[in-house]
Amino acid sequence: MAVTTRKSADERREEILVAALEEFGEHGLHGTSTDDIARRAGVSQPYLFRLFGTKKELYLEVVRRCLRDTLRLFQEASAGKQGAEALEAIGEAYVALLKDRTRLGLQMQSYADCDDPDVREVVREGYGLLVEHVEHLTGGDAERVRDFFAFGMLLNVFASMDLLNQNAPWAKRLLEAAIPPQ
C-alpha cells in the first residue's frame, strides 16, 4: 500500500501562489478563473477560497509577492554598492529576471489591472519601495531615478515583445540611445 504524506496548509498555500502566478501572469485578474488556479495547484476551489478568501485577495497577494521579490533582487544586486555601480548591477539582474515570462506577464498584467483601486494601491506601494531603494542608492538624484525607471519600463515593453535578444534594427537603435554612456 502506498503511503501518502499530507501537505501542510503552508505547503498548499505556496503551491496555490505558484499556480496563481502562472495563471494571473497569463490572463490577469479578470481573465483568470479560480477553477483553473485550483486545478493547476491540485486543490479544490473551496480550499483555495478557505486560504485566500477571494480571487482578488489571492491576486493581490501574488502581486505583492512579485513586487517584494523584485525589491529583494534590487537589494541583493546592489549590496555594498552605490550610484552608477549599484544601478548597473540592478539593471543586469533585472534583465536576467525579464527572461521569466511568467513574472514579466504578472508585472504587465498588474499595471493593466490598476483600474481597480485595490490593485492600484498594492502596485503603488510596491513600486514606491523600488523607487525609494533606487533613490537611496543615487543620493536622491531625481533625474537619475527617473531615467533608471523609464529605461526599466522600456525593457519591460521590449521583453514583452521578445525584443531583448533580437536583431531588429529599430529596437537596437532605441535601446542603444536609451543606455546612458558610462
Rosetta constraint file for C-alpha pairs under 8 A:
AtomPair CA 7 CA 11 HARMONIC 5.94 0.50
AtomPair CA 7 CA 12 HARMONIC 6.46 0.50
AtomPair CA 8 CA 12 HARMONIC 6.28 0.50
AtomPair CA 9 CA 13 HARMONIC 5.88 0.50
AtomPair CA 10 CA 14 HARMONIC 6.18 0.50
AtomPair CA 11 CA 15 HARMONIC 6.33 0.50
AtomPair CA 12 CA 16 HARMONIC 6.16 0.50
AtomPair CA 12 CA 41 HARMONIC 7.92 0.50
AtomPair CA 12 CA 43 HARMONIC 7.94 0.50
AtomPair CA 13 CA 17 HARMONIC 6.21 0.50
AtomPair CA 13 CA 51 HARMONIC 7.00 0.50
AtomPair CA 14 CA 18 HARMONIC 6.25 0.50
AtomPair CA 15 CA 19 HARMONIC 6.17 0.50
AtomPair CA 15 CA 41 HARMONIC 5.60 0.50
AtomPair CA 16 CA 20 HARMONIC 5.89 0.50
AtomPair CA 16 CA 37 HARMONIC 6.98 0.50
AtomPair CA 16 CA 38 HARMONIC 7.01 0.50
AtomPair CA 16 CA 41 HARMONIC 5.18 0.50
AtomPair CA 16 CA 48 HARMONIC 7.36 0.50
AtomPair CA 17 CA 21 HARMONIC 6.05 0.50
AtomPair CA 17 CA 58 HARMONIC 7.65 0.50
AtomPair CA 17 CA 62 HARMONIC 6.33 0.50
AtomPair CA 18 CA 22 HARMONIC 6.52 0.50
AtomPair CA 18 CA 41 HARMONIC 7.79 0.50
AtomPair CA 19 CA 23 HARMONIC 6.30 0.50
AtomPair CA 19 CA 37 HARMONIC 5.69 0.50
AtomPair CA 19 CA 38 HARMONIC 7.80 0.50
AtomPair CA 19 CA 40 HARMONIC 5.75 0.50
AtomPair CA 19 CA 41 HARMONIC 5.45 0.50
AtomPair CA 20 CA 24 HARMONIC 5.70 0.50
AtomPair CA 20 CA 25 HARMONIC 7.93 0.50
AtomPair CA 20 CA 37 HARMONIC 5.48 0.50
AtomPair CA 20 CA 58 HARMONIC 7.62 0.50
AtomPair CA 20 CA 59 HARMONIC 7.38 0.50
AtomPair CA 20 CA 62 HARMONIC 7.09 0.50
AtomPair CA 21 CA 25 HARMONIC 5.62 0.50
AtomPair CA 21 CA 62 HARMONIC 6.11 0.50
AtomPair CA 21 CA 102 HARMONIC 7.06 0.50
AtomPair CA 21 CA 103 HARMONIC 7.37 0.50
AtomPair CA 21 CA 106 HARMONIC 6.84 0.50
AtomPair CA 22 CA 26 HARMONIC 6.30 0.50
AtomPair CA 22 CA 102 HARMONIC 5.75 0.50
AtomPair CA 22 CA 103 HARMONIC 7.98 0.50
AtomPair CA 22 CA 106 HARMONIC 7.94 0.50
AtomPair CA 23 CA 27 HARMONIC 6.02 0.50
AtomPair CA 23 CA 28 HARMONIC 7.46 0.50
AtomPair CA 23 CA 32 HARMONIC 6.23 0.50
AtomPair CA 23 CA 36 HARMONIC 7.47 0.50
AtomPair CA 23 CA 37 HARMONIC 6.43 0.50
AtomPair CA 24 CA 28 HARMONIC 4.43 0.50
AtomPair CA 24 CA 29 HARMONIC 5.95 0.50
AtomPair CA 24 CA 31 HARMONIC 7.80 0.50
AtomPair CA 24 CA 32 HARMONIC 5.99 0.50
AtomPair CA 24 CA 59 HARMONIC 7.25 0.50
AtomPair CA 24 CA 105 HARMONIC 7.97 0.50
AtomPair CA 24 CA 106 HARMONIC 6.12 0.50
AtomPair CA 24 CA 109 HARMONIC 7.57 0.50
AtomPair CA 25 CA 102 HARMONIC 5.36 0.50
AtomPair CA 25 CA 103 HARMONIC 6.48 0.50
AtomPair CA 25 CA 104 HARMONIC 7.36 0.50
AtomPair CA 25 CA 105 HARMONIC 4.37 0.50
AtomPair CA 25 CA 106 HARMONIC 3.70 0.50
AtomPair CA 25 CA 107 HARMONIC 7.39 0.50
AtomPair CA 25 CA 108 HARMONIC 7.99 0.50
AtomPair CA 25 CA 109 HARMONIC 6.46 0.50
AtomPair CA 26 CA 102 HARMONIC 7.02 0.50
AtomPair CA 26 CA 105 HARMONIC 5.98 0.50
AtomPair CA 26 CA 106 HARMONIC 7.07 0.50
AtomPair CA 27 CA 31 HARMONIC 4.82 0.50
AtomPair CA 27 CA 32 HARMONIC 5.35 0.50
AtomPair CA 27 CA 109 HARMONIC 7.65 0.50
AtomPair CA 28 CA 32 HARMONIC 6.07 0.50
AtomPair CA 28 CA 106 HARMONIC 7.06 0.50
AtomPair CA 28 CA 109 HARMONIC 5.19 0.50
AtomPair CA 28 CA 110 HARMONIC 7.21 0.50
AtomPair CA 28 CA 113 HARMONIC 7.31 0.50
AtomPair CA 29 CA 56 HARMONIC 7.16 0.50
AtomPair CA 29 CA 59 HARMONIC 6.56 0.50
AtomPair CA 29 CA 109 HARMONIC 7.68 0.50
AtomPair CA 29 CA 113 HARMONIC 6.92 0.50
AtomPair CA 32 CA 36 HARMONIC 7.22 0.50
AtomPair CA 32 CA 37 HARMONIC 7.83 0.50
AtomPair CA 33 CA 37 HARMONIC 6.63 0.50
AtomPair CA 34 CA 38 HARMONIC 5.99 0.50
AtomPair CA 34 CA 45 HARMONIC 6.61 0.50
AtomPair CA 34 CA 48 HARMONIC 7.87 0.50
AtomPair CA 34 CA 55 HARMONIC 6.46 0.50
AtomPair CA 35 CA 39 HARMONIC 6.04 0.50
AtomPair CA 35 CA 45 HARMONIC 5.94 0.50
AtomPair CA 36 CA 40 HARMONIC 6.10 0.50
AtomPair CA 37 CA 41 HARMONIC 6.11 0.50
AtomPair CA 38 CA 42 HARMONIC 5.91 0.50
AtomPair CA 38 CA 43 HARMONIC 5.06 0.50
AtomPair CA 38 CA 44 HARMONIC 5.66 0.50
AtomPair CA 38 CA 45 HARMONIC 5.42 0.50
AtomPair CA 38 CA 48 HARMONIC 6.48 0.50
AtomPair CA 39 CA 43 HARMONIC 6.21 0.50
AtomPair CA 39 CA 44 HARMONIC 7.18 0.50
AtomPair CA 43 CA 47 HARMONIC 6.54 0.50
AtomPair CA 43 CA 48 HARMONIC 6.98 0.50
AtomPair CA 44 CA 48 HARMONIC 6.45 0.50
AtomPair CA 45 CA 49 HARMONIC 6.36 0.50
AtomPair CA 46 CA 50 HARMONIC 6.09 0.50
AtomPair CA 47 CA 51 HARMONIC 6.35 0.50
AtomPair CA 48 CA 52 HARMONIC 6.18 0.50
AtomPair CA 48 CA 53 HARMONIC 7.66 0.50
AtomPair CA 49 CA 53 HARMONIC 4.59 0.50
AtomPair CA 49 CA 54 HARMONIC 5.85 0.50
AtomPair CA 49 CA 55 HARMONIC 7.56 0.50
AtomPair CA 52 CA 57 HARMONIC 6.12 0.50
AtomPair CA 52 CA 58 HARMONIC 5.53 0.50
AtomPair CA 53 CA 57 HARMONIC 6.54 0.50
AtomPair CA 53 CA 58 HARMONIC 7.59 0.50
AtomPair CA 54 CA 58 HARMONIC 6.39 0.50
AtomPair CA 55 CA 59 HARMONIC 6.16 0.50
AtomPair CA 56 CA 60 HARMONIC 6.08 0.50
AtomPair CA 57 CA 61 HARMONIC 6.19 0.50
AtomPair CA 58 CA 62 HARMONIC 6.29 0.50
AtomPair CA 59 CA 63 HARMONIC 6.21 0.50
AtomPair CA 60 CA 64 HARMONIC 6.04 0.50
AtomPair CA 60 CA 118 HARMONIC 7.88 0.50
AtomPair CA 60 CA 119 HARMONIC 6.44 0.50
AtomPair CA 60 CA 122 HARMONIC 6.93 0.50
AtomPair CA 61 CA 65 HARMONIC 6.09 0.50
AtomPair CA 62 CA 66 HARMONIC 6.18 0.50
AtomPair CA 63 CA 67 HARMONIC 6.24 0.50
AtomPair CA 63 CA 106 HARMONIC 7.31 0.50
AtomPair CA 63 CA 107 HARMONIC 7.56 0.50
AtomPair CA 63 CA 110 HARMONIC 6.90 0.50
AtomPair CA 63 CA 122 HARMONIC 7.43 0.50
AtomPair CA 63 CA 123 HARMONIC 7.38 0.50
AtomPair CA 64 CA 68 HARMONIC 6.10 0.50
AtomPair CA 64 CA 122 HARMONIC 6.54 0.50
AtomPair CA 64 CA 123 HARMONIC 7.54 0.50
AtomPair CA 64 CA 126 HARMONIC 6.81 0.50
AtomPair CA 65 CA 69 HARMONIC 6.03 0.50
AtomPair CA 66 CA 70 HARMONIC 6.25 0.50
AtomPair CA 66 CA 103 HARMONIC 7.14 0.50
AtomPair CA 66 CA 106 HARMONIC 7.97 0.50
AtomPair CA 66 CA 107 HARMONIC 7.59 0.50
AtomPair CA 67 CA 71 HARMONIC 6.22 0.50
AtomPair CA 67 CA 123 HARMONIC 7.77 0.50
AtomPair CA 67 CA 126 HARMONIC 5.43 0.50
AtomPair CA 67 CA 127 HARMONIC 7.11 0.50
AtomPair CA 68 CA 72 HARMONIC 6.11 0.50
AtomPair CA 68 CA 126 HARMONIC 6.94 0.50
AtomPair CA 69 CA 73 HARMONIC 6.15 0.50
AtomPair CA 70 CA 74 HARMONIC 6.26 0.50
AtomPair CA 70 CA 130 HARMONIC 7.90 0.50
AtomPair CA 71 CA 75 HARMONIC 6.13 0.50
AtomPair CA 71 CA 129 HARMONIC 7.26 0.50
AtomPair CA 71 CA 130 HARMONIC 5.76 0.50
AtomPair CA 72 CA 76 HARMONIC 6.03 0.50
AtomPair CA 73 CA 77 HARMONIC 5.98 0.50
AtomPair CA 73 CA 90 HARMONIC 7.51 0.50
AtomPair CA 73 CA 93 HARMONIC 7.10 0.50
AtomPair CA 73 CA 94 HARMONIC 7.64 0.50
AtomPair CA 74 CA 78 HARMONIC 6.06 0.50
AtomPair CA 74 CA 90 HARMONIC 5.34 0.50
AtomPair CA 74 CA 93 HARMONIC 7.65 0.50
AtomPair CA 74 CA 94 HARMONIC 7.83 0.50
AtomPair CA 74 CA 130 HARMONIC 7.74 0.50
AtomPair CA 74 CA 133 HARMONIC 7.91 0.50
AtomPair CA 75 CA 79 HARMONIC 5.89 0.50
AtomPair CA 75 CA 133 HARMONIC 7.73 0.50
AtomPair CA 77 CA 86 HARMONIC 7.29 0.50
AtomPair CA 77 CA 89 HARMONIC 5.48 0.50
AtomPair CA 77 CA 90 HARMONIC 5.25 0.50
AtomPair CA 77 CA 93 HARMONIC 6.52 0.50
AtomPair CA 78 CA 82 HARMONIC 7.23 0.50
AtomPair CA 78 CA 85 HARMONIC 7.92 0.50
AtomPair CA 78 CA 86 HARMONIC 4.64 0.50
AtomPair CA 78 CA 87 HARMONIC 7.19 0.50
AtomPair CA 78 CA 89 HARMONIC 6.02 0.50
AtomPair CA 78 CA 90 HARMONIC 6.07 0.50
AtomPair CA 79 CA 86 HARMONIC 7.71 0.50
AtomPair CA 81 CA 85 HARMONIC 6.09 0.50
AtomPair CA 81 CA 86 HARMONIC 4.86 0.50
AtomPair CA 81 CA 137 HARMONIC 7.76 0.50
AtomPair CA 82 CA 86 HARMONIC 4.88 0.50
AtomPair CA 82 CA 87 HARMONIC 7.69 0.50
AtomPair CA 82 CA 137 HARMONIC 5.05 0.50
AtomPair CA 82 CA 138 HARMONIC 6.62 0.50
AtomPair CA 83 CA 87 HARMONIC 6.34 0.50
AtomPair CA 83 CA 137 HARMONIC 5.48 0.50
AtomPair CA 83 CA 138 HARMONIC 4.70 0.50
AtomPair CA 83 CA 139 HARMONIC 7.59 0.50
AtomPair CA 84 CA 88 HARMONIC 5.98 0.50
AtomPair CA 84 CA 138 HARMONIC 7.59 0.50
AtomPair CA 85 CA 89 HARMONIC 6.27 0.50
AtomPair CA 86 CA 90 HARMONIC 6.18 0.50
AtomPair CA 86 CA 137 HARMONIC 6.84 0.50
AtomPair CA 87 CA 91 HARMONIC 5.96 0.50
AtomPair CA 87 CA 134 HARMONIC 7.59 0.50
AtomPair CA 87 CA 137 HARMONIC 7.79 0.50
AtomPair CA 87 CA 148 HARMONIC 7.69 0.50
AtomPair CA 88 CA 92 HARMONIC 6.19 0.50
AtomPair CA 89 CA 93 HARMONIC 6.25 0.50
AtomPair CA 90 CA 94 HARMONIC 5.94 0.50
AtomPair CA 91 CA 95 HARMONIC 6.13 0.50
AtomPair CA 91 CA 152 HARMONIC 7.86 0.50
AtomPair CA 92 CA 96 HARMONIC 6.43 0.50
AtomPair CA 93 CA 97 HARMONIC 6.31 0.50
AtomPair CA 94 CA 98 HARMONIC 6.26 0.50
AtomPair CA 95 CA 99 HARMONIC 7.10 0.50
AtomPair CA 95 CA 155 HARMONIC 7.63 0.50
AtomPair CA 96 CA 100 HARMONIC 7.92 0.50
AtomPair CA 98 CA 103 HARMONIC 7.51 0.50
AtomPair CA 98 CA 104 HARMONIC 5.90 0.50
AtomPair CA 98 CA 156 HARMONIC 7.24 0.50
AtomPair CA 98 CA 159 HARMONIC 6.42 0.50
AtomPair CA 99 CA 104 HARMONIC 7.81 0.50
AtomPair CA 99 CA 159 HARMONIC 7.55 0.50
AtomPair CA 100 CA 104 HARMONIC 6.24 0.50
AtomPair CA 101 CA 105 HARMONIC 5.84 0.50
AtomPair CA 101 CA 160 HARMONIC 7.94 0.50
AtomPair CA 102 CA 106 HARMONIC 6.29 0.50
AtomPair CA 103 CA 107 HARMONIC 6.11 0.50
AtomPair CA 104 CA 108 HARMONIC 6.21 0.50
AtomPair CA 104 CA 156 HARMONIC 7.27 0.50
AtomPair CA 104 CA 159 HARMONIC 7.91 0.50
AtomPair CA 104 CA 160 HARMONIC 7.32 0.50
AtomPair CA 105 CA 109 HARMONIC 5.95 0.50
AtomPair CA 105 CA 160 HARMONIC 7.68 0.50
AtomPair CA 106 CA 110 HARMONIC 5.92 0.50
AtomPair CA 107 CA 111 HARMONIC 6.55 0.50
AtomPair CA 108 CA 112 HARMONIC 6.38 0.50
AtomPair CA 108 CA 156 HARMONIC 7.86 0.50
AtomPair CA 109 CA 113 HARMONIC 6.02 0.50
AtomPair CA 110 CA 114 HARMONIC 6.40 0.50
AtomPair CA 110 CA 119 HARMONIC 7.14 0.50
AtomPair CA 110 CA 123 HARMONIC 7.13 0.50
AtomPair CA 111 CA 120 HARMONIC 7.84 0.50
AtomPair CA 111 CA 123 HARMONIC 7.42 0.50
AtomPair CA 113 CA 119 HARMONIC 6.55 0.50
AtomPair CA 113 CA 120 HARMONIC 7.44 0.50
AtomPair CA 114 CA 118 HARMONIC 7.92 0.50
AtomPair CA 114 CA 119 HARMONIC 5.39 0.50
AtomPair CA 114 CA 120 HARMONIC 4.32 0.50
AtomPair CA 114 CA 123 HARMONIC 7.60 0.50
AtomPair CA 115 CA 119 HARMONIC 7.60 0.50
AtomPair CA 115 CA 120 HARMONIC 6.77 0.50
AtomPair CA 116 CA 120 HARMONIC 6.06 0.50
AtomPair CA 117 CA 121 HARMONIC 6.13 0.50
AtomPair CA 118 CA 122 HARMONIC 6.41 0.50
AtomPair CA 119 CA 123 HARMONIC 6.12 0.50
AtomPair CA 120 CA 124 HARMONIC 5.94 0.50
AtomPair CA 121 CA 125 HARMONIC 6.08 0.50
AtomPair CA 122 CA 126 HARMONIC 6.20 0.50
AtomPair CA 123 CA 127 HARMONIC 5.85 0.50
AtomPair CA 124 CA 128 HARMONIC 5.81 0.50
AtomPair CA 125 CA 129 HARMONIC 6.46 0.50
AtomPair CA 126 CA 130 HARMONIC 6.64 0.50
AtomPair CA 127 CA 131 HARMONIC 6.31 0.50
AtomPair CA 128 CA 132 HARMONIC 6.10 0.50
AtomPair CA 129 CA 133 HARMONIC 6.19 0.50
AtomPair CA 130 CA 134 HARMONIC 6.40 0.50
AtomPair CA 131 CA 135 HARMONIC 6.02 0.50
AtomPair CA 131 CA 145 HARMONIC 7.31 0.50
AtomPair CA 132 CA 136 HARMONIC 6.13 0.50
AtomPair CA 133 CA 137 HARMONIC 6.42 0.50
AtomPair CA 134 CA 138 HARMONIC 6.20 0.50
AtomPair CA 134 CA 140 HARMONIC 7.98 0.50
AtomPair CA 134 CA 145 HARMONIC 6.49 0.50
AtomPair CA 135 CA 139 HARMONIC 5.86 0.50
AtomPair CA 135 CA 140 HARMONIC 4.45 0.50
AtomPair CA 135 CA 141 HARMONIC 6.77 0.50
AtomPair CA 135 CA 142 HARMONIC 7.55 0.50
AtomPair CA 135 CA 145 HARMONIC 6.27 0.50
AtomPair CA 136 CA 140 HARMONIC 6.06 0.50
AtomPair CA 138 CA 144 HARMONIC 7.34 0.50
AtomPair CA 138 CA 145 HARMONIC 7.39 0.50
AtomPair CA 140 CA 145 HARMONIC 7.51 0.50
AtomPair CA 141 CA 145 HARMONIC 6.26 0.50
AtomPair CA 142 CA 146 HARMONIC 6.04 0.50
AtomPair CA 143 CA 147 HARMONIC 6.05 0.50
AtomPair CA 144 CA 148 HARMONIC 6.03 0.50
AtomPair CA 145 CA 149 HARMONIC 6.30 0.50
AtomPair CA 146 CA 150 HARMONIC 5.96 0.50
AtomPair CA 147 CA 151 HARMONIC 5.97 0.50
AtomPair CA 148 CA 152 HARMONIC 6.18 0.50
AtomPair CA 149 CA 153 HARMONIC 6.16 0.50
AtomPair CA 150 CA 154 HARMONIC 6.32 0.50
AtomPair CA 151 CA 155 HARMONIC 6.17 0.50
AtomPair CA 151 CA 178 HARMONIC 6.66 0.50
AtomPair CA 151 CA 179 HARMONIC 7.75 0.50
AtomPair CA 152 CA 156 HARMONIC 6.27 0.50
AtomPair CA 153 CA 157 HARMONIC 6.35 0.50
AtomPair CA 154 CA 158 HARMONIC 6.16 0.50
AtomPair CA 155 CA 159 HARMONIC 5.88 0.50
AtomPair CA 155 CA 164 HARMONIC 7.56 0.50
AtomPair CA 156 CA 160 HARMONIC 6.06 0.50
AtomPair CA 157 CA 161 HARMONIC 6.39 0.50
AtomPair CA 158 CA 162 HARMONIC 6.07 0.50
AtomPair CA 158 CA 163 HARMONIC 5.00 0.50
AtomPair CA 158 CA 164 HARMONIC 5.91 0.50
AtomPair CA 159 CA 163 HARMONIC 5.76 0.50
AtomPair CA 159 CA 164 HARMONIC 5.69 0.50
AtomPair CA 162 CA 166 HARMONIC 7.29 0.50
AtomPair CA 163 CA 167 HARMONIC 7.75 0.50
AtomPair CA 163 CA 168 HARMONIC 7.51 0.50
AtomPair CA 163 CA 171 HARMONIC 7.02 0.50
AtomPair CA 167 CA 171 HARMONIC 7.51 0.50
AtomPair CA 167 CA 172 HARMONIC 6.81 0.50
AtomPair CA 168 CA 172 HARMONIC 6.34 0.50
AtomPair CA 169 CA 173 HARMONIC 6.19 0.50
AtomPair CA 170 CA 174 HARMONIC 6.20 0.50
AtomPair CA 171 CA 175 HARMONIC 6.12 0.50
AtomPair CA 172 CA 176 HARMONIC 6.00 0.50
AtomPair CA 173 CA 177 HARMONIC 6.08 0.50
AtomPair CA 174 CA 178 HARMONIC 6.17 0.50
AtomPair CA 175 CA 179 HARMONIC 6.29 0.50
